[in-house]
Amino acid sequence: MTSTTTDDGTPIRCEICGASSLVNVSRPPGDSVCPNCGAFLWVDAVVEITRQTSFIPDMTLREIASTTRSDAVREITTCAAAEFDWTMEQQNELTDAILKREELGSTGIGNGFAVPHASVDWLASCVTVIAFAPNGIDFDSLDGDAVHTVILIASPKSKPGDHLRLLERVSRSIRFWGQSAA
């Protein structure tokens, strides 16, 4: 079977196996194949329309191995630090800020999604990383279910409005992704 997965595809959750992935969708909006189980998927046109107003992650991690919230945050920030040439000090500061935010309440929002986020002084612009966790992560989510898709947001403290707008766009995208898989 030819994989339909690409780094810049449409995010979707398969209604058969529940796997999250990025897939190429036929144009006009229509169908694709789940790269995990091979099921034929119909993709609602709303997904294509919302791509114009949703976020595009700066980095995609196809598969992370972590199964705990703190390990997942560390794994993602380690990969991001390597990709974006952050120092070990910067990586640790971001990791600590995100984990401190998690102490206030889980960013596991349900339906297999978590959106850990924090602001730091040294960033010039927002950075987003989407990571897929096939084994699931215990994120202490609101619905009690394991997280399979993590969208990490890091933003500059000097631009709090950018942070809030990005959280809104990510939230909107997650809502539409959930609807397209229903």
C-alpha positions as a Markdown table, in Angstrom:
| # | Residue | x | y | z |
|---|---|---|---|---|
| 1 | Met | 0.0 | 0.0 | 0.0 |
| 2 | Thr | 1.3 | 3.5 | -0.9 |
| 3 | Ser | 1.5 | 5.7 | 2.2 |
| 4 | Thr | -0.7 | 8.9 | 2.0 |
| 5 | Thr | 1.2 | 10.5 | 4.9 |
| 6 | Thr | 3.1 | 13.7 | 4.2 |
| 7 | Asp | 4.7 | 16.3 | 6.4 |
| 8 | Asp | 2.4 | 19.0 | 5.1 |
| 9 | Gly | -0.9 | 17.0 | 4.8 |
| 10 | Thr | -4.3 | 17.5 | 6.4 |
| 11 | Pro | -4.4 | 16.4 | 10.1 |
| 12 | Ile | -7.1 | 13.8 | 10.6 |
| 13 | Arg | -8.1 | 11.1 | 13.1 |
| 14 | Cys | -9.2 | 7.8 | 11.6 |
| 15 | Glu | -12.7 | 6.9 | 12.6 |
| 16 | Ile | -11.9 | 3.2 | 12.3 |
| 17 | Cys | -8.6 | 2.8 | 14.2 |
| 18 | Gly | -8.4 | 6.1 | 16.0 |
| 19 | Ala | -4.9 | 7.0 | 14.8 |
| 20 | Ser | -4.0 | 10.6 | 14.2 |
| 21 | Ser | -1.9 | 11.4 | 11.1 |
| 22 | Leu | -1.4 | 13.9 | 8.4 |
| 23 | Val | -2.8 | 12.7 | 5.0 |
| 24 | Asn | -3.1 | 14.0 | 1.5 |
| 25 | Val | -6.7 | 14.6 | 0.6 |
| 26 | Ser | -8.1 | 14.4 | -2.9 |
| 27 | Arg | -9.0 | 17.8 | -4.4 |
| 28 | Pro | -11.7 | 19.0 | -4.3 |
| 29 | Pro | -12.0 | 17.8 | -0.7 |
| 30 | Gly | -13.0 | 14.3 | -0.6 |
| 31 | Asp | -11.1 | 11.2 | 0.4 |
| 32 | Ser | -7.9 | 9.7 | 1.6 |
| 33 | Val | -6.6 | 6.4 | 3.1 |
| 34 | Cys | -5.6 | 6.0 | 6.7 |
| 35 | Pro | -1.8 | 5.2 | 6.7 |
| 36 | Asn | -2.2 | 3.2 | 9.9 |
| 37 | Cys | -5.0 | 0.7 | 9.0 |
| 38 | Gly | -5.8 | 1.4 | 5.3 |
| 39 | Ala | -9.4 | 2.4 | 5.9 |
| 40 | Phe | -11.0 | 4.7 | 3.3 |
| 41 | Leu | -11.7 | 8.1 | 4.8 |
| 42 | Trp | -14.1 | 10.9 | 3.7 |
| 43 | Val | -12.7 | 14.2 | 4.8 |
| 44 | Asp | -15.3 | 17.0 | 5.4 |
| 45 | Ala | -14.9 | 20.1 | 3.3 |
| 46 | Val | -14.7 | 22.2 | 6.5 |
| 47 | Val | -11.2 | 20.8 | 7.1 |
| 48 | Glu | -10.0 | 22.2 | 3.9 |
| 49 | Ile | -11.6 | 25.6 | 4.5 |
| 50 | Thr | -10.3 | 25.9 | 8.0 |
| 51 | Arg | -6.7 | 25.2 | 6.9 |
| 52 | Gln | -6.7 | 28.7 | 5.7 |
| 53 | Thr | -7.2 | 30.1 | 9.2 |
| 54 | Ser | -5.7 | 27.3 | 11.2 |
| 55 | Phe | -2.1 | 27.0 | 12.3 |
| 56 | Ile | 0.7 | 25.2 | 10.4 |
| 57 | Pro | 3.1 | 23.7 | 12.9 |
| 58 | Asp | 6.8 | 24.7 | 12.7 |
| 59 | Met | 7.8 | 21.1 | 13.4 |
| 60 | Thr | 6.1 | 17.7 | 13.2 |
| 61 | Leu | 7.3 | 14.7 | 15.2 |
| 62 | Arg | 5.9 | 11.6 | 13.6 |
| 63 | Glu | 6.2 | 9.4 | 16.6 |
| 64 | Ile | 7.3 | 10.1 | 20.2 |
| 65 | Ala | 7.9 | 7.3 | 22.7 |
| 66 | Ser | 7.1 | 9.1 | 25.9 |
| 67 | Thr | 4.1 | 7.8 | 28.0 |
| 68 | Thr | 4.1 | 10.5 | 30.7 |
| 69 | Arg | 3.4 | 14.2 | 30.5 |
| 70 | Ser | 6.7 | 15.3 | 31.8 |
| 71 | Asp | 8.7 | 12.9 | 29.6 |
| 72 | Ala | 6.7 | 14.0 | 26.5 |
| 73 | Val | 7.4 | 17.7 | 27.2 |
| 74 | Arg | 11.1 | 16.9 | 27.6 |
| 75 | Glu | 11.2 | 14.8 | 24.4 |
| 76 | Ile | 9.4 | 17.5 | 22.4 |
| 77 | Thr | 11.5 | 20.4 | 23.7 |
| 78 | Thr | 14.7 | 18.4 | 23.1 |
| 79 | Cys | 13.8 | 17.8 | 19.5 |
| 80 | Ala | 12.7 | 21.4 | 19.0 |
| 81 | Ala | 16.0 | 22.6 | 20.6 |
| 82 | Ala | 18.0 | 20.6 | 18.0 |
| 83 | Glu | 15.8 | 21.8 | 15.1 |
| 84 | Phe | 15.8 | 25.5 | 16.1 |
| 85 | Asp | 19.4 | 25.7 | 17.5 |
| 86 | Trp | 18.3 | 26.5 | 21.1 |
| 87 | Thr | 20.9 | 26.3 | 23.8 |
| 88 | Met | 20.6 | 23.7 | 26.6 |
| 89 | Glu | 19.8 | 26.5 | 28.9 |
| 90 | Gln | 17.0 | 27.7 | 26.6 |
| 91 | Gln | 15.6 | 24.2 | 26.2 |
| 92 | Asn | 15.6 | 23.7 | 30.0 |
| 93 | Glu | 13.9 | 27.0 | 30.6 |
| 94 | Leu | 11.1 | 26.3 | 28.2 |
| 95 | Thr | 10.7 | 22.7 | 29.5 |
| 96 | Asp | 10.5 | 24.1 | 33.1 |
| 97 | Ala | 8.0 | 26.8 | 32.1 |
| 98 | Ile | 5.7 | 24.3 | 30.4 |
| 99 | Leu | 5.8 | 21.9 | 33.3 |
| 100 | Lys | 5.2 | 24.7 | 35.7 |
| 101 | Arg | 2.1 | 25.7 | 33.6 |
| 102 | Glu | 1.0 | 22.0 | 33.8 |
| 103 | Glu | 1.0 | 22.3 | 37.6 |
| 104 | Leu | -1.8 | 24.9 | 37.4 |
| 105 | Gly | -3.9 | 22.3 | 35.5 |
| 106 | Ser | -3.5 | 19.8 | 32.8 |
| 107 | Thr | -3.5 | 21.0 | 29.2 |
| 108 | Gly | -4.9 | 17.6 | 28.2 |
| 109 | Ile | -8.1 | 18.9 | 26.7 |
| 110 | Gly | -9.8 | 15.6 | 25.8 |
| 111 | Asn | -10.4 | 13.6 | 22.7 |
| 112 | Gly | -6.7 | 12.5 | 22.6 |
| 113 | Phe | -5.3 | 16.1 | 22.4 |
| 114 | Ala | -3.0 | 18.1 | 24.7 |
| 115 | Val | -1.8 | 21.7 | 24.2 |
| 116 | Pro | 1.1 | 22.3 | 26.6 |
| 117 | His | 2.2 | 25.9 | 26.3 |
| 118 | Ala | 4.4 | 28.6 | 27.9 |
| 119 | Ser | 6.0 | 31.9 | 27.2 |
| 120 | Val | 9.8 | 32.7 | 27.6 |
| 121 | Asp | 11.8 | 35.8 | 27.3 |
| 122 | Trp | 14.3 | 34.7 | 24.7 |
| 123 | Leu | 12.0 | 33.7 | 21.8 |
| 124 | Ala | 11.4 | 36.3 | 19.1 |
| 125 | Ser | 8.3 | 34.6 | 17.7 |
| 126 | Cys | 5.9 | 31.8 | 18.4 |
| 127 | Val | 6.9 | 28.2 | 17.8 |
| 128 | Thr | 4.5 | 25.2 | 17.5 |
| 129 | Val | 5.4 | 21.5 | 17.4 |
| 130 | Ile | 2.9 | 18.8 | 16.8 |
| 131 | Ala | 3.8 | 15.4 | 18.0 |
| 132 | Phe | 2.0 | 12.1 | 17.6 |
| 133 | Ala | 2.2 | 9.5 | 20.4 |
| 134 | Pro | 0.9 | 6.1 | 19.2 |
| 135 | Asn | 1.3 | 4.5 | 22.6 |
| 136 | Gly | -0.7 | 7.3 | 24.3 |
| 137 | Ile | 0.5 | 9.6 | 27.0 |
| 138 | Asp | -1.0 | 9.9 | 30.5 |
| 139 | Phe | -1.6 | 13.7 | 30.5 |
| 140 | Asp | -4.2 | 13.8 | 33.3 |
| 141 | Ser | -6.6 | 14.9 | 30.6 |
| 142 | Leu | -10.0 | 16.3 | 31.4 |
| 143 | Asp | -11.8 | 13.2 | 30.0 |
| 144 | Gly | -9.3 | 10.7 | 31.5 |
| 145 | Asp | -8.3 | 9.3 | 28.1 |
| 146 | Ala | -4.7 | 9.0 | 26.9 |
| 147 | Val | -3.3 | 11.7 | 24.6 |
| 148 | His | -2.2 | 10.8 | 21.1 |
| 149 | Thr | -1.6 | 14.3 | 19.7 |
| 150 | Val | 0.4 | 16.9 | 21.5 |
| 151 | Ile | 0.6 | 20.5 | 20.1 |
| 152 | Leu | 3.3 | 22.3 | 22.0 |
| 153 | Ile | 3.2 | 26.1 | 21.9 |
| 154 | Ala | 6.2 | 28.3 | 22.9 |
| 155 | Ser | 5.8 | 32.1 | 22.6 |
| 156 | Pro | 7.7 | 35.2 | 23.5 |
| 157 | Lys | 6.7 | 36.9 | 26.8 |
| 158 | Ser | 6.9 | 40.2 | 25.0 |
| 159 | Lys | 4.0 | 39.3 | 22.7 |
| 160 | Pro | 1.2 | 37.9 | 24.9 |
| 161 | Gly | -1.4 | 38.7 | 22.2 |
| 162 | Asp | 0.4 | 36.4 | 19.8 |
| 163 | His | 0.3 | 33.6 | 22.4 |
| 164 | Leu | -3.5 | 34.0 | 22.9 |
| 165 | Arg | -4.3 | 34.2 | 19.2 |
| 166 | Leu | -2.2 | 31.0 | 18.5 |
| 167 | Leu | -4.0 | 29.2 | 21.3 |
| 168 | Glu | -7.3 | 30.2 | 19.8 |
| 169 | Arg | -6.3 | 29.0 | 16.3 |
| 170 | Val | -5.0 | 25.7 | 17.7 |
| 171 | Ser | -8.2 | 25.2 | 19.6 |
| 172 | Arg | -10.3 | 26.0 | 16.6 |
| 173 | Ser | -8.2 | 23.5 | 14.5 |
| 174 | Ile | -8.7 | 20.8 | 17.1 |
| 175 | Arg | -12.4 | 21.3 | 17.2 |
| 176 | Phe | -12.6 | 20.9 | 13.4 |
| 177 | Trp | -10.3 | 17.9 | 13.4 |
| 178 | Gly | -12.5 | 16.2 | 15.9 |
| 179 | Gln | -15.6 | 17.0 | 13.8 |
| 180 | Ser | -14.0 | 15.7 | 10.6 |
| 181 | Ala | -13.3 | 12.3 | 12.4 |
| 182 | Ala | -16.8 | 12.0 | 13.9 |
